[in-house]
Amino acid sequence: MTNSIEIKQASKAYQRKNQTPVQALDKLDLKAESGDFIAVLGPSGCGKSTLMLSAGGLLEVDSGQVVINGQDLSQLSSSQKAEFRAKNVAYVYQEFHLIPYLNVIDNVRIADLALGSGSEQKAEEILKKFGLAERAQHLPSELSVGEQQRVALSRAIYSGAKIILADEPTGNLDSENAETVLKALKDFTEEGGIVIMVTHDDRAVAYAAKKLSMSAGQWSA
Ligand SMILES: Nc1ncnc2c1ncn2[C@@H]1O[C@H](COP(=O)(O)OP(=O)(O)OP(=O)(O)O)[C@@H](O)[C@H]1O
């Protein structure tokens, strides 16, 4: 199955008290399909985080559409959207967002844990691929920064989502760990996934096949 995400003419403004609204997205279009590895670049405040949150349906756009694998997110109720997002989109952040009191393997299969379902074996296989087999029972606080990001990536891959939205995924990593994470993201796209990555990191930009620059909520040259 091919995967796709399409953002059509998306606009989003933030209204601050007694101030003129900030237009974070201004009729922005973006189209990505299986195999695409896209880096989104741009100065602080240009709307990159707003784009990522909107792309995953965590934030509603004021106008325009976000269509993932043919599904217009605005047509879903909030619970349907949460379910759809869990199946189709995974986030990887600069700060990892691991749950501190769960061990590594439970962090990886967190989405299934509450349901009492999921496969420990599948989680173990992914951890092994990232060189974390020996760390499965450790808490995040017992891991290095690079290992924590590999756990976050394992969680994204375990989820089965074919779209990864990554926000500065290498921001805290040394070159060896950055390389591991970027290679894994590239492999993910080569296996039919889509990666949209916000980054200021030249190492990460070099990995992306497509680079898009943003300025004031729009694409710039
Ligand atoms: N909740 C909010 N309320 C008001 N204004 C906001 C809110 N979130 C973001 N903004 C404003 O919208 C604009 C775009 O913000 P956004 O976080 O998307 O930019 P960014 O490119 O991700 O920035 P950075 O690189 O610094 O993270 C900025 O001017 C920001 O101040």
The ligand as a MOL file (V3000), in Angstrom:
LIG
                    3D

  0  0  0     0  0            999 V3000
M  V30 BEGIN CTAB
M  V30 COUNTS 31 33 0 0 0
M  V30 BEGIN ATOM
M  V30 1 N -0.1320 28.8630 21.2300 0
M  V30 2 C 0.3000 29.9530 20.6210 0
M  V30 3 N -0.2810 31.1680 20.9030 0
M  V30 4 C 0.1260 32.2730 20.2870 0
M  V30 5 N 1.0920 32.3210 19.3410 0
M  V30 6 C 1.7000 31.1720 19.0360 0
M  V30 7 C 1.3380 29.9290 19.6580 0
M  V30 8 N 2.1230 28.9560 19.1400 0
M  V30 9 C 2.9330 29.5530 18.2460 0
M  V30 10 N 2.6870 30.8680 18.1640 0
M  V30 11 C 3.3470 31.8270 17.2690 0
M  V30 12 O 3.1640 31.3810 15.9320 0
M  V30 13 C 4.3590 31.5500 15.1680 0
M  V30 14 C 4.8010 30.1930 14.6350 0
M  V30 15 O 5.1850 29.3470 15.7300 0
M  V30 16 P 5.8530 27.9070 15.5420 0
M  V30 17 O 6.0960 27.3750 16.9060 0
M  V30 18 O 5.0220 27.1130 14.6150 0
M  V30 19 O 7.2340 28.3040 14.8380 0
M  V30 20 P 8.5620 27.4500 14.6360 0
M  V30 21 O 9.0240 27.7230 13.2580 0
M  V30 22 O 8.3060 26.0340 15.0070 0
M  V30 23 O 9.5430 28.1040 15.6890 0
M  V30 24 P 10.8200 27.4440 16.4690 0
M  V30 25 O 11.8140 27.0720 15.4170 0
M  V30 26 O 11.2740 28.5600 17.3470 0
M  V30 27 O 10.2920 26.2790 17.2380 0
M  V30 28 C 5.3520 32.2030 16.1090 0
M  V30 29 O 5.3270 33.5960 15.8710 0
M  V30 30 C 4.8340 31.8900 17.4910 0
M  V30 31 O 5.1970 32.8860 18.4190 0
M  V30 END ATOM
M  V30 BEGIN BOND
M  V30 1 1 1 2
M  V30 2 1 2 3
M  V30 3 2 2 7
M  V30 4 2 3 4
M  V30 5 1 4 5
M  V30 6 2 5 6
M  V30 7 1 6 7
M  V30 8 1 6 10
M  V30 9 1 7 8
M  V30 10 2 8 9
M  V30 11 1 9 10
M  V30 12 1 10 11
M  V30 13 1 11 12
M  V30 14 1 11 30
M  V30 15 1 12 13
M  V30 16 1 13 14
M  V30 17 1 13 28
M  V30 18 1 14 15
M  V30 19 1 15 16
M  V30 20 2 16 17
M  V30 21 1 16 18
M  V30 22 1 16 19
M  V30 23 1 19 20
M  V30 24 2 20 21
M  V30 25 1 20 22
M  V30 26 1 20 23
M  V30 27 1 23 24
M  V30 28 2 24 25
M  V30 29 1 24 26
M  V30 30 1 24 27
M  V30 31 1 28 29
M  V30 32 1 28 30
M  V30 33 1 30 31
M  V30 END BOND
M  V30 END CTAB
M  END
